Amino acid sequence: MSAPISATQVNELRKRTDRPMMECKSALQEAAGDMEKAVDILRIRNKGVGDKRAMNETAEGRMGIYVDPKSATAAIIEVRCESAPVAKGEHFVAMVNELAKHVALKNPASVEAMLTQEIAPGKTVTDRINEVIGLLRENMKVQRFQRLTGGVFGEYVHHDGTLGVLVQAQGAANPTVLKDLSMHIAAVQPTPAAVRREEVSQAILAKEKEIAKAKAEATGKPPQIAEKIAEGQMKTWFAENVLVEQPFVKDQEKSVGQVLKDAGLEITKFVRFKVGEVAV
């Protein structure tokens, strides 16, 4: 007959796995008190829960961002789940933030590669996700991530977690301006098509020029005047769609480019993720 399972053992297993007390006790009983075997049992059970829920739709989720100034590395990640309450819960939030840190520091080549990497000794990213699936009983999956290196960073995650922006820039670190810039990108409509004019894709540019030309010709003005009208329409389009030319949300008298220049910064790149977008 095996020795009884003590409350101390159950508490230790709960701390290690974050599983409910009765599940920890059951696993310890099955493992005859062997702590490491009980951990493995819970991992297998969690995987079983994950497999059962794998086909459930994951329409909710949140963003996680991690910035490591020491290595000049940052990452943003989107992780999906089934319901909004779970997306806002402490266990899911903690896991998403851990995964963002993992991406920044471990540099996985893809979501698939990330899932097989160790996030802790003897524990893969998949194991960590399955732990939370087992706890919250919802399907969860990593949707996408992006990692940036070099320079200084700004970040913003909306209060409900459904929108996140990561900004990369060159220059002296200025946390206030960089966060304000991240919030600008999150708030402004339309979302910037590019940082600068020259970075707008040729396909988008050709389409907008065609639209501007058609509108100008529809005025019935002489060709020379219509051409000027089209040029003015394109100038307006750039001011609305190119980040550095947009009026800054906190000071409409200045463009984003002017605000950055005043702060001694030059933006390199931005990443804007919103739950529900198609991953690219």
N, C-alpha and C positions, 0 to 999 in steps of 0.2 A: 504493500500500500504506500503510495507516494506521500511525502510530507505536505502538510497544509500550506497554502499560499498565504503569505503574510501581507498586511496592509502596506508595509514598507516596500515590498517587491512590486505590488500593484502601483503604488505612487511613483516608483522609479520608472516603470514601464510607461506610465502616463506622461511623465516628463519627457521621455525619449521619443514617444510616438504621437503624443497629443490625441490619443484615442480615449473613448469613454471608459470609465472604471470597469464596468462589467465585461467589456470586450478584452481589456487588459487581463483581467482575472481569468477569463476563459482561455486566452492564449497561453498564459502561464501554466494553467492546469494541463492543457494539451501538451505543453513542453516540459511537464514534470518539474517546473521551477527553473528551467534553464533560460536565463534572461535573453541571451543572443538568439536562441531558437525561437523564443516567443516573439522577438522583433521580426524575425523572418516570417513567422506565421501571420502576423498582422500585415506585413507587406504583401503576402500572397492573397490574403483576404481583400486588401484594398485594391489589388489588381483585378480581382474578380468583380468587384463593384464597378471599377472603371470599364472593364470589358462589357458588362451588362448595360451600361449607360452610354456606350460609345456612339450609338446611333442617335441619341437625343440631340435635338437642335440646340446650338449654342448661339443665341441671338443677343445675349447680354455680355458684359465684360468690362474691362477697365485697362488703363495704361499704367505702366510703371516706368520710371526714369531713374537712372543712376549716373552720377557724375563723379569721376575720380580725378580731382585736380592734379594730384601728384604725378599720375601717368598721362595726363591730358587725354583721357579717354571717357566716353560717355555712351550710353545706350538707352533706347526707348523700345518698349515691348508692348504688344497687345495680347492679352490672354482672355479667352472667351469662357463663358459659363451659361447656365440656362436661365437664371432669374436675376433681376435687379437687386433684391435683398442680399443674395449671396455675393454679388459683385461689390457690394458696399461693406460686407462683413469683414471683421478683423482677420480671420484666417485666410481668406482669399486675398485681401490687400497685402498681408505680410508675404504670402507666397509670390505674388506678382512682383513685389519689390525685390525679393530674393532673386527671382529669375532675371530681372533687369540688371542687377549687380553681376550675376553669372555671365550674362552676355558681354558686359563691359570688360570683365576681367579675364574671361576664358576664350572669347572670340570664336564662337562656333561658326562653322561654315554655312549652316542651314538650320532650319527648325528640326529636321530629322536628325542631323548630327548632334544638335544640342540635347535632344532627349536621351541620348545614350551616354552623355558626359556625366562624370561624377560632380555632384553639387556639394557633397560632404563625403567623408571617408566611408566607403562601402555603400553609398546611396547615389543613385542616378537621378537626373532631373525627372525622368518618368516616375521613379519611386516617390519623389517629393510631391509630384502632382497627384499621384494615386493616394497618397496619405490624405490630402485635402478632399479628394473625391470621396474617399471612404468616410471622412468625417462629416461632410456636408451633403453627400448623396446627390450630387449633380455632375453631369458631364462637364469636363473642362479641357481646353486645348490651347496651345500656343498658336496664335494666328499668324503673327509676323513680328519681326524686330529689325532694328537698324542700329549699327554701331558706328560711331564717329571718333576719329583720333586727330589730335593736334589742335592747338589754339585754346580758346576759352569758351565756356558754354553758358547758355541760359536755358531755363526750363520752366514749364508751366503744365500742371495737370488740373483740369477743371474739378470742382468740388465733388462731383459725382463720379469722377474717374473716367468718363466716357470720351474725353478729348484730351490729347496731350501734344505738346510742342517741345521739340528740342532744337536749340539754335547753336550753331558753331560760328565763331568769329576769330579774327586776328586782332591783336592789340592788348592793351592793359586790361586786366580783369575789372569789370564794372558790374557787379551783381545786380544792382538796381536797374540799370539801362537794359541789361540782357534779359532780365525777367520781364520788364515792360515790353520789350520787343517780342518775347515769346507770347505774352498776353495779347499783343496786337495781332499777331498771326492767328491766334486762336479766335479772336473776336471779329476781325474784319471780313466783310463780304464784298466781292467774291474772294475766295482764298487765293493768295498770290500764285500766278502761273509760273513765276520765276523770280530769282533775286534781282537780276538786271535784264535790260532789254536784249542784250546779245545772247542771253541764255534761254529766251523764249524759243520753243521748237519752231522749225520752219513751217511745219504743217499748220500749226495754230496761227502763226503770223500770216501765212498766205490766205487762210480763211478769213481772218479779220480784215485784211486789206481788201479782199474781194467784197465783203459786206460793206465796208466804208465807201468803196468806190460806187457800189450799187445805190446806196443811200444818197450819195452826192449827185449822181447822174439823175436820180429821181426828182431832184429839185428843179430840173429844167434849166439850170444856170449854164452859161457858156463853159466850154471845157476847162479853160484856165481857172475859172472860179470854182468849178466843181472839184478840180484837183486840190485846190486850197482847202475846200470844205472837207475832203477826204483826209487830208493831212491833219486837220484839226481834230477830226474824229479819232484818228489813230493816236494822237497825242493824249486825248482824253482816255482812250483805252489803256494806254501804257500807265497813266497815272492811277488807274483803277486796278490794274492787274499785275504790275511789276512792283515788287516789294519796296525797293529803295525809293520809288517815286510816289508811293501811296502817302496821303496825309497821315501823320502819326496820330493814333487814336487819342492820346493824352494831350496832344497839342496840334490842333488842325492847321495851325499857321506854319508848321514845319513838316517837311517830308521825313520819312524814315531815314533816308540817306543823310539828311542834314543832322538829325539827332545822333546818328552813329558817328558822323564826322566830328561833331562837337565833343563826343565822348572818347575820341581817338580809337574808334573801332571800325572794322570792316567786316561785314558779314560774309562768311564763306558758304554756308549751307543751312537749310532748315528742314526739319522733318515734322510733318503734322499728321498724326494718326487720329482717326475718329472711329468708334465702334460702329460697325455696320457697313463700313466702306469695303470694297473689294480689295483684298491684299494684292499688291503688285510687287 
